[in-house]
Amino acid sequence: MLETLRKRRSVRRFKQQPLVQEQIDALKEAVLRSPSSRAIQPWRFTFVQDAGLIAKLAHCKEHGSSFLEGAPLAVVVCGDESLSDVWVEDCAIAALIVHLTAVSLGLGGCWVQVRKRMHDAQTTSEEYVRGVLGISPPLRVLAIVAVGVPDRPPAGHPVESLDRGKIIG
Ligand SMILES: Cc1cc2nc3c(=O)[nH]c(=O)nc-3n(C[C@H](O)[C@H](O)[C@H](O)COP(=O)(O)O)c2cc1C
């Protein structure tokens, strides 16, 4: 795991190369192994590989989502807010597991924040994503994780760059 963390960066440029089924299956298995409060598992995932749908999802926000268009896979992380008061935490852990598993498979990825973001002046990013994918309440949309083969494998953060001051005790 530490080796995976040493390599991890947010990757936003991908090769035009589809993922193989074994990679998709590994990502699905990993995310279903996520911990959740009281083992409620309020999360639901949509693995989107359709290029047309991914292109629509790339417009979910005014900024910070357009790179999705070049990704062969978008994992939409949703949570059932009627099942758990900590669905946000559970879903954030699951989204990170998608990201880290991608890195461990030699792939790359990046989180696209959806919850509390706007598509335009009138429409939230959540409403927009709901419309694209037909997701209804009580499901909420937390984030989308883009996954693909990195255009250029990123270098992880150098150990000297880590801010040791964040560890306050
Ligand atoms: C909660 C969260 C939301 C994020 N939202 C976005 C986003 O909407 N668009 C984006 O391009 N990157 C997003 N990121 C990625 C961050 O920008 C990235 O992690 C940060 O710049 C540090 O870079 P690194 O991941 O390469 O270490 C998000 C990351 C987190 C954890």
The ligand as an SDF file (V2000), in Angstrom:
LIG
                    3D

 31 33  0  0  0  0  0  0  0  0999 V2000
  -12.5390   15.8180   -2.2370 C   0  0  0  0  0  0  0  0  0  0  0  0
  -11.7240   16.0660   -3.4870 C   0  0  0  0  0  0  0  0  0  0  0  0
  -12.2950   16.7450   -4.5320 C   0  0  0  0  0  0  0  0  0  0  0  0
  -11.5760   16.9490   -5.7150 C   0  0  0  0  0  0  0  0  0  0  0  0
  -12.2060   17.5290   -6.7800 N   0  0  0  0  0  0  0  0  0  0  0  0
  -11.5360   17.6660   -7.9360 C   0  0  0  0  0  0  0  0  0  0  0  0
  -12.2110   18.1730   -9.0830 C   0  0  0  0  0  0  0  0  0  0  0  0
  -13.4060   18.4450   -9.0700 O   0  0  0  0  0  0  0  0  0  0  0  0
  -11.5060   18.3210  -10.2290 N   0  0  0  0  0  0  0  0  0  0  0  0
  -10.1580   17.9930  -10.2880 C   0  0  0  0  0  0  0  0  0  0  0  0
   -9.5670   18.1490  -11.3620 O   0  0  0  0  0  0  0  0  0  0  0  0
   -9.4930   17.4790   -9.2200 N   0  0  0  0  0  0  0  0  0  0  0  0
  -10.1530   17.3010   -8.0550 C   0  0  0  0  0  0  0  0  0  0  0  0
   -9.5180   16.7510   -6.9730 N   0  0  0  0  0  0  0  0  0  0  0  0
   -8.0840   16.3770   -7.0580 C   0  0  0  0  0  0  0  0  0  0  0  0
   -7.2230   17.4060   -6.3170 C   0  0  0  0  0  0  0  0  0  0  0  0
   -7.1640   18.5850   -7.0800 O   0  0  0  0  0  0  0  0  0  0  0  0
   -5.8170   16.8020   -6.0890 C   0  0  0  0  0  0  0  0  0  0  0  0
   -5.9200   15.6770   -5.2430 O   0  0  0  0  0  0  0  0  0  0  0  0
   -4.8840   17.8240   -5.4780 C   0  0  0  0  0  0  0  0  0  0  0  0
   -4.6180   18.8800   -6.3730 O   0  0  0  0  0  0  0  0  0  0  0  0
   -3.5290   17.1950   -5.0840 C   0  0  0  0  0  0  0  0  0  0  0  0
   -2.9070   16.6190   -6.2130 O   0  0  0  0  0  0  0  0  0  0  0  0
   -2.4740   15.0740   -6.2000 P   0  0  0  0  0  0  0  0  0  0  0  0
   -3.7640   14.2660   -6.0420 O   0  0  0  0  0  0  0  0  0  0  0  0
   -1.8000   14.8340   -7.5320 O   0  0  0  0  0  0  0  0  0  0  0  0
   -1.5770   14.8410   -5.0410 O   0  0  0  0  0  0  0  0  0  0  0  0
  -10.2220   16.5090   -5.8040 C   0  0  0  0  0  0  0  0  0  0  0  0
   -9.6520   15.8130   -4.7380 C   0  0  0  0  0  0  0  0  0  0  0  0
  -10.3920   15.5810   -3.5990 C   0  0  0  0  0  0  0  0  0  0  0  0
   -9.7840   14.7680   -2.4910 C   0  0  0  0  0  0  0  0  0  0  0  0
  1  2  1  0
  2  3  1  0
  2 30  2  0
  3  4  2  0
  4  5  1  0
  4 28  1  0
  5  6  2  0
  6  7  1  0
  6 13  1  0
  7  8  2  0
  7  9  1  0
  9 10  1  0
 10 11  2  0
 10 12  1  0
 12 13  2  0
 13 14  1  0
 14 15  1  0
 14 28  1  0
 15 16  1  0
 16 17  1  0
 16 18  1  0
 18 19  1  0
 18 20  1  0
 20 21  1  0
 20 22  1  0
 22 23  1  0
 23 24  1  0
 24 25  2  0
 24 26  1  0
 24 27  1  0
 28 29  2  0
 29 30  1  0
 30 31  1  0
M  END
$$$$
